[in-house]
Amino acid sequence: MNLENPPTVCVLGFGMAGRPIARGLAGAGAAKVHVWKRAPWRPEHLDASAHPAILMTQSMEEALDGSDFVLSLVTPESALDTARSASSFVQDAVYLDLNTTTPDTKKEIGRVIEAGGGQPVDGAICDPAEVYGHEVVTLISGPEARRLSESMARYGMQLQVLSERVGDASALKVVRSVFTKGLMMTFLEAIEAARRCGLVEEMLESIAGTVEGLPLRDLALSLAGTSLIVAERRAQEMEDVVSTLESLGVDSRISAASLEKFRWLQGFDFHEELGGVPPESVEAMLHALEKIFDSSPKPGT
Ligand SMILES: NC(=O)c1ccc[n+]([C@@H]2O[C@H](COP(=O)([O-])OP(=O)(O)OC[C@H]3O[C@@H](n4cnc5c(N)ncnc54)[C@H](OP(=O)(O)O)[C@@H]3O)[C@@H](O)[C@H]2O)c1
């Protein structure tokens, strides 16, 4: 593996992410960019690969031959099989898997690549690659993550190192999604309910007053922390919320799930553990969660 001189890069997958990333790296000075795709090349791909440094390869073996740095950009479902096929030819290249898969799949991909002699790095793309190309902000983790990040920064890549453990980048993406995807559906349900009441603008303004008044860390601590000790009261409030949405004919699945989770929280002794006072720091909250949840049966058991 040579990341010090202009590297030979291999891009597996030539879709919405693979195309702009391959083009960007070729334009930024990579020695060669070998591109591979599963289905045969079609005439329209010639435009996307029109750069003297780009080589459209006919097989995975040809694509990986002499490559220092491999980027896997296929599909989440085919990421592991692609790694298995690549492992026979990867040699000692750094293999950055950028497919959106679970942390466990990334760890398995890591084992497969290591068994083939390669150096696995887990990656999670944070913005649309179609927009930012090879400069898209990407979280990475793995033993070679730091060296990869420093070497490829010369070519404009923004690889932000999270840790030395394969799986951490994907795990962060998963836990972020708990928040971001949950918020998306919460907004949708709230906006639809407000639309039925003719109060959309008023509701948005009222929520803005709540969320814009505090830095995010403080807001997270306040909302989640107080819920630990007043779960019973919030469960009662959510019962009214769900019945009101039902009477309005609004889909209430997010609110119903919140109600269920508040009821579940009531079963733990956070009030006692925290002395009736919400945790004042993230550390205090983690301590309480560890003490109560880790010694309790998992939900549904
Ligand atoms: N686009 C983004 O900004 C973005 C952001 C975050 C993560 N990602 C991840 O990056 C990967 C690529 O995303 P994309 O947006 O480029 O997707 P895409 O446009 O759908 O392209 C997918 C590529 O994977 C290939 N492919 C499909 N099935 C395959 C299989 N069974 N074996 C091998 N290759 C296969 C396709 O090749 P054929 O043409 O030969 O079928 C195509 O080149 C995905 O795993 C996605 O989770 C993308």
PDBQT file of the ligand as one rigid body, heavy atoms in Angstrom, charges set to zero:
ROOT
HETATM    1  N1  LIG A 401     -25.225   8.607  -2.643  1.00  0.00    +0.000 N 
HETATM    2  C1  LIG A 401     -24.824   9.032  -1.436  1.00  0.00    +0.000 C 
HETATM    3  O1  LIG A 401     -24.640  10.228  -1.200  1.00  0.00    +0.000 OA
HETATM    4  C2  LIG A 401     -24.596   8.051  -0.331  1.00  0.00    +0.000 A 
HETATM    5  C3  LIG A 401     -24.598   8.525   0.990  1.00  0.00    +0.000 A 
HETATM    6  C4  LIG A 401     -24.344   7.615   2.034  1.00  0.00    +0.000 A 
HETATM    7  C5  LIG A 401     -24.081   6.287   1.733  1.00  0.00    +0.000 A 
HETATM    8  N2  LIG A 401     -24.088   5.862   0.441  1.00  0.00    +0.000 N 
HETATM    9  C6  LIG A 401     -23.815   4.433   0.182  1.00  0.00    +0.000 C 
HETATM   10  O2  LIG A 401     -23.026   4.292  -0.978  1.00  0.00    +0.000 OA
HETATM   11  C7  LIG A 401     -23.438   3.140  -1.716  1.00  0.00    +0.000 C 
HETATM   12  C8  LIG A 401     -23.700   3.558  -3.167  1.00  0.00    +0.000 C 
HETATM   13  O3  LIG A 401     -24.749   4.493  -3.161  1.00  0.00    +0.000 OA
HETATM   14  P1  LIG A 401     -25.272   5.123  -4.539  1.00  0.00    +0.000 P 
HETATM   15  O4  LIG A 401     -26.094   6.292  -4.158  1.00  0.00    +0.000 OA
HETATM   16  O5  LIG A 401     -24.154   5.311  -5.480  1.00  0.00    +0.000 OA
HETATM   17  O6  LIG A 401     -26.225   3.940  -5.057  1.00  0.00    +0.000 OA
HETATM   18  P2  LIG A 401     -26.661   3.634  -6.553  1.00  0.00    +0.000 P 
HETATM   19  O7  LIG A 401     -26.700   4.882  -7.358  1.00  0.00    +0.000 OA
HETATM   20  O8  LIG A 401     -27.883   2.807  -6.460  1.00  0.00    +0.000 OA
HETATM   21  O9  LIG A 401     -25.462   2.730  -7.138  1.00  0.00    +0.000 OA
HETATM   22  C9  LIG A 401     -25.275   1.442  -6.659  1.00  0.00    +0.000 C 
HETATM   23  C10 LIG A 401     -24.120   0.782  -7.383  1.00  0.00    +0.000 C 
HETATM   24  O10 LIG A 401     -24.032  -0.533  -6.843  1.00  0.00    +0.000 OA
HETATM   25  C11 LIG A 401     -24.045  -1.463  -7.905  1.00  0.00    +0.000 C 
HETATM   26  N3  LIG A 401     -24.714  -2.706  -7.511  1.00  0.00    +0.000 N 
HETATM   27  C12 LIG A 401     -26.039  -2.943  -7.358  1.00  0.00    +0.000 A 
HETATM   28  N4  LIG A 401     -26.254  -4.212  -6.936  1.00  0.00    +0.000 NA
HETATM   29  C13 LIG A 401     -25.042  -4.781  -6.829  1.00  0.00    +0.000 A 
HETATM   30  C14 LIG A 401     -24.603  -6.079  -6.456  1.00  0.00    +0.000 A 
HETATM   31  N5  LIG A 401     -25.466  -7.045  -6.097  1.00  0.00    +0.000 N 
HETATM   32  N6  LIG A 401     -23.272  -6.324  -6.461  1.00  0.00    +0.000 NA
HETATM   33  C15 LIG A 401     -22.390  -5.356  -6.795  1.00  0.00    +0.000 A 
HETATM   34  N7  LIG A 401     -22.742  -4.106  -7.181  1.00  0.00    +0.000 NA
HETATM   35  C16 LIG A 401     -24.047  -3.822  -7.184  1.00  0.00    +0.000 A 
HETATM   36  C17 LIG A 401     -24.731  -0.782  -9.055  1.00  0.00    +0.000 C 
HETATM   37  O11 LIG A 401     -24.158  -1.339 -10.193  1.00  0.00    +0.000 OA
HETATM   38  P3  LIG A 401     -24.929  -1.770 -11.487  1.00  0.00    +0.000 P 
HETATM   39  O12 LIG A 401     -25.150  -0.508 -12.244  1.00  0.00    +0.000 OA
HETATM   40  O13 LIG A 401     -23.928  -2.663 -12.096  1.00  0.00    +0.000 OA
HETATM   41  O14 LIG A 401     -26.203  -2.438 -11.071  1.00  0.00    +0.000 OA
HETATM   42  C18 LIG A 401     -24.293   0.668  -8.882  1.00  0.00    +0.000 C 
HETATM   43  O15 LIG A 401     -23.042   0.885  -9.496  1.00  0.00    +0.000 OA
HETATM   44  C19 LIG A 401     -24.655   2.569  -1.012  1.00  0.00    +0.000 C 
HETATM   45  O16 LIG A 401     -24.309   1.441  -0.255  1.00  0.00    +0.000 OA
HETATM   46  C20 LIG A 401     -25.118   3.693  -0.085  1.00  0.00    +0.000 C 
HETATM   47  O17 LIG A 401     -25.627   3.180   1.138  1.00  0.00    +0.000 OA
HETATM   48  C21 LIG A 401     -24.353   6.705  -0.595  1.00  0.00    +0.000 A 
ENDROOT
TORSDOF 0
